[in-house]
Amino acid sequence: MAREDDIRPEETLDPEDWESMRALGRRMLDDMLDYARTVRERPPWRHAPDEVEARFQAPLPLDPSPVEEVYEEFRTFVLPYPVGNIHPRFWGWVHGTGTVLGAFAEFLAASMNPNTGGRDFHSAIYVERQVIDWLKEIAGFPRNASGLLTTGCSAANLIGLAVARNAKADRDMRKEGLQACRRRMTLYASEEIHSSVQKSAELLGLGSDALRLLPAGADFRIDCGALEEAIRRDRRYGHLPFCIVGAAGTTNTGAIDDLDALAEISREENLWFHVDGAFGMWAALDSDLKNLVRGIEKADSLAFDLHKWMYMPYDIGGVLVRDEEEHLRTFALRPPYLAHGEGGRGLAGGGLPWFTDYGFELSRSFRALKAWMSMKHHGVRKYARLVRQNVEQARYLARLVETAPELELLGPAALNVVCFRFAPPGTGEAARDLLNERIVVELQERGVAVPSGTRIRGRYAIRVANTNHRSRREDFDLLVRETIRIGEELAGG
C-alpha cells in the first residue's frame, strides 16, 4: 500500500474557477458575434506578417499559462489573419461561408462530446439518422438507402468508390484483395472530375492508370460517346469496367454531366454509377435548377458537402448509398470489444448498425448537430432561395464580363462558377496568362476580393465560385471595376 505522503493530489482539466471561465466564455461569444457582424468592414484577406509566423515557432509549452493570456494571443495573432472565407467577397476555390448558428452548434456538440461512431440509445445517433433521412429526401434517394456524414466530399468519394469496387469485383475484395483479381478493374470520369476521385482510385489499390479520364465537350460535360467506346475498348483488352463517376458541378466551371445519360449507360453496361455532387447536388433544392441535376436520384452512390453550398461550418460532408447491404458488406466489422447485437438495452444494444459499419472511421464527431439545427431553423426553402440567389449573382457577373470590352468570358456560367480574364488587345497568350495570374494576387493582397485561378482550355482564368450567402451584386460590380483597373495598371507598367 502506498504511503500517504506518496499520493499525489488528483487533478482535472475542468476550470478551477467556474465563474471566471463563464465570464471569459461570454467575452468570447461577444467578440465572435462582433467579428461576424462586422466582417464586411474588413478586407477579405490579409497576408500574415513574418512576426506572426515566427510567433508559432515557440517551443512546446510545459507549464500552464493563464487562460486569459492564451485567449489574448488568439485575438492578436490568430483571429486577424484568417483564410477569409466568411467574407462577402470571398469566392476562391469552393469555400463555404459558415453561419452564426452553425458556430453555436459546434460549441454545443463539442460540449456534449459524443463519439458518433456507434452505440445506440443516445441522442446524437438519432440526430444523424434524421439528417441522413432529410438528405435522402433532397436527393431523391429511397428511404431504405444508407448514408453517412463525413469530413467532406473527398472522404465521401472514397467511401462510395470503395463500395463500388467491392460490389462489382469478381473476387471477395475484403478477404482476397486486388491481387487475387485476374482482370484490371477500370472506372471512368470526365477530365474535369475532382482530383479526389483519382486519389480514391490510388488509395483503393486500383492505381491512377485505372481511372479513364475522358474528354469534355465545349460545355465541359463528359463526352458520352467517348465513354461508351472506352468501356468497349477495355472489355476487348480483358479489363473489368466497374464504375462511371458523374460530376454534379465540376470544380473548374460548375458544369454538370448528363446524369440521366450516365445512369442509362451504367444500367446497360452493368456498372456502378457514382456521382460527385460536392456542391452541385444542392441545385436540387430549387425547382427551377433541379432539372440541371436530373438523374442524380438514379445514382448508386452520391457524395456531397454541406460546408460548401449549404453554408455550414467546416467540416461536414456526406455519402448516400442506394444498396445498404453492399454498403455494409464493404465496411462492417464487429470485433468482440465493439459487439452490438439485435435488441437489448444499454449503449451496446440496438438492432440497427452503428455508423462505423458504413465507413472507415470509428471515432466520429457530432457534426450532425449543426446540420440538424441549421436545417430546422432556416428551413430548406430558404436554402433553396440562397442557392438560386448565388446562381443569379453568377449570371449577373457573367453579363458584366461580357459587356466589358477589357474582359473575356472563358466558359458558360452553367451554375455558380464564372471564369474570365483581363484580355487587353495586342498581347499574346503567354503574356495574358502572366498578367491574369498577377491580377489574382493583387486582388487578394490589396484586400479587394478573393477569387482563385485555374486553367480553362489551357488559358489562365480568374475564377469565381459563388457559395457565399453574404455576397451582394455590388460586390461583383466592385470585382469587375477593380479587375479592369488593376489590369490596366499592370499592363501599363
RABELVEN-V199928 format. One record per helix or strand of 2 or more residues. SS is the DSSP state (A for helix, B for strand). FROM is the first residue (numbers start at 1). TO is the last residue. If there is no record, write none. Layout:
<<SS FROM TO> <SS FROM TO>>
//
This chain:
<<A 4 6> <A 18 37> <A 39 41> <A 50 55> <A 67 77> <A 79 81> <A 100 112> <A 123 139> <B 146 150> <A 153 168> <A 173 176> <A 178 180> <B 185 190> <A 195 203> <A 208 210> <B 211 214> <A 224 236> <B 240 248> <A 259 269> <B 272 276> <A 280 285> <A 290 293> <A 296 298> <B 301 305> <B 317 321> <A 324 331> <A 336 338> <A 355 358> <A 368 378> <A 380 403> <B 407 409> <B 417 422> <A 429 445> <B 452 456> <B 459 465> <A 473 492>>
//
